[in-house]
Amino acid sequence: MLKAELRKEYMQKRKALSYDEAFFLSEKIFRNFIEYFKPLPGQKVHIFIPIQKFREINTKLFIDYFLSRKIRVFAPKVVGTELISVEIFADTDYEINTWDISEPVSDEDSGISDFDFVITPLLYCDSKGNRVGYGKGFYDGFFESISVSTKKIGVNYFNPDKNIDDIWENDIPVDYLVTPDAVLSFSGPSE
C-alpha cells in the first residue's frame, strides 16, 4: 500500500481507540520495551512527547520510569527545518508548537548523537521496519545525524500486516518495533 493510504487508515484506527484503550495498550508497550531492552542508569534515551488528540503511545510512562532510574532523557524539538534533541528533567517546562506538539521550551540542542535508544513515533511500520509517520521527514534527517549503534525503536498499537510500496531512498527504517503483543527486530538479534 502507499504511505498516504496507510497514514489515513492507521490514523482512523488510532482515533477509534478510546483514551482508556490507548492507555492500556501503552502500558503493555511500555512493559514490553522494559522487559526486552532493560535500560540501565546512565543510558541515553531520545523519546517523543505524545500528542494526545492523535492517541499516540503514552510515552509519559517511559519518561517517568527513565527519570526515576537516572536514565538520561532527551525530547525532540523542531527548530526551523531541523529536529534537535533537548535533555529533559522532571521540572522541564514545555510549550505547544504550531503542530500542536508539546516540546521543551529550551532551544538548546544537547549535541548528543550516541543515544542508546531513540523511541520513535509512527502511524504504521511494515515487517521490514519501514515507517509511515506524519509525512514531514524530520526523523529521517534526525536518524542520519545519530550514531549507527543507536537502536531506533518504533512503538505502535498495531502489528505489521501490509507492505509499504513507496519507499524512498532517504527513508531510514527502525531497527525494532514494540507493540502490545511483541517486540520485532529488523536488524538481527539483540545485543
N, C-alpha and C positions, 0 to 999 in steps of 0.2 A: 504494500500500500504506500501511497505518497504521504510525506510528512504532514501536509496540510489536512489530509483526511484523518490521519491518526491523531493529530492535535485536536481536531474537532471532536472525534469520537471519545477520546480519553478525558477531555475537559468535561464533556457531558456525563461520563461515568463518574468522575470525581464529584461533580456537583450533585449527583443523585445520592451521594452518601450523606447521611445526617452528620451533624457535628459529633455526636456520640460515637457513631460508627467510625468516623475518621480518627477520633482519639483512641478508640480501642485498637484499630489497626496500626496506628502509630506506635502504640505501646508494644505490640508484637514485633514490629520492625525494629524498634529500639532494642528489645531483648535479643533478637537475632543478631543484631550488629555487635552488641556487647559480648555475647557468647562466642561468636565466631572470631572477632578481631582482638578481643581482650586488650583494650587500650590501657596504657600504663602512665603513671605520673611522669611529667616532663615531656611526653609526646606532644606533637603539634597537630591540631585538627582545624581545618577550614570548613565551616558549615554555614549553610544559608539560614536566614531568619524566615519563618514560614509566612505566606500570605493566606490568612485565614479564610477570606472570601473565596479563594480558589481551592480550599480544602487541602492545602499542601500538608505533607507529613509534619506532625508537630515536633519540630526539632528542639523545642524548649526542653523536652525530656533529656535529650542528648546533652544540651548545653549545661543544664543544671548538674547532671552527672559528672561531666568533664570538669567543671569548675570546682565541684566538691572534692575531686580527687587529684587536684593540682595538675590536670592536663591542660595545656595552653590552648585557648580557643580564639579563632580568627573568623571574622564575618566579612562577606563581600560588601563592597560599596562601589557604585558606579560613579566615576568622576570623568566627565566628558564622555569619551567613547571607550573608556577603559574600565575594567573591573579591578579594583585594588583589594587588598586584604588588610583589615583593621583588627588589631588584637582587642578582644573584649573581656570584660571582667564583670563581676556581679553588680557593680554600680555604674556600668556603662549607660550613657544616655543615648536614646535613639530618636530618629525623626523619620517621617514618611516622605519618600521621594515622589517624583511625578508619575511613577507607575504604581503608586500605592504600596510600595515595598518599604518595610521598616529597615532602616540602616543605622549604623553608628553615626553620631553627629560628627565625630572626628574624621578629617580627611587625611590623616597620617597613615600612609602605606607602611605596613610593617617591614617590607623589604624581604620577607621570608619567602623562600622558594622550595625549601626542603621539608615540606609538610609530611607527616606520616600518613595522614588521610585527608582527602577532600571529599566531603559528603555533598553530593550534587543534586540539585532539584531537576526533575524531568517529568514530563507527562507520560512518556512511554519509552521503553527500552526493548530492543529486539534480542533474539537469542545469541547475537554476536557482540552485544554491548553498545550498539549504535543507539543514539539518543534522539528523542524528539522533545525539545523544550518549547519555549515561547517564541522562538524564531529570531532572537536578537543576536545570537552568536557570541555572547560575552564569555561563556565558559570555554569555547574552543580557543579563543585568544588567551584566556587565563591558563588553560591546560598547557599551552605552548611555553608559558613562562615558568612553569614549576619543574622540579626535579623529576627525572624519568622514574625514579624509585618510589615516588609518591603513589599511594593506592587511590585511584579515582573510583569512588563508590556512588552509584546511583541508588536512590531509595524510591520505592513505588508501591502502591497498594496492589498492583496487578502484575501477574506473571506474563512473560513474553508469549505471544501466540501468533504473531504476524511478523513478516519481514518488512523492513523499511526499504523501499525501492529506489528512492532518490538520495543516495548518499553522495556527499560532495568530497572532494579530495582534502579539504581543510577540516572536515568533521573528525573529531577525535572521540573514539568510544570510551566508555568507562571500563574499568578492569573487573568490577563486581556489580551485582545488583542485589539489594536486600529488599525482600518482600515480607509480608506477614507469614509466609509459608516456607521460605527458603533463602539461602544465600547462594547466588550463582556466580561462578568465576568464569571470566572470559580470557584470562591471561595465564592459565596453568594453575598448579597447586599453590596454596597459601604458604608464605614463608613461615 
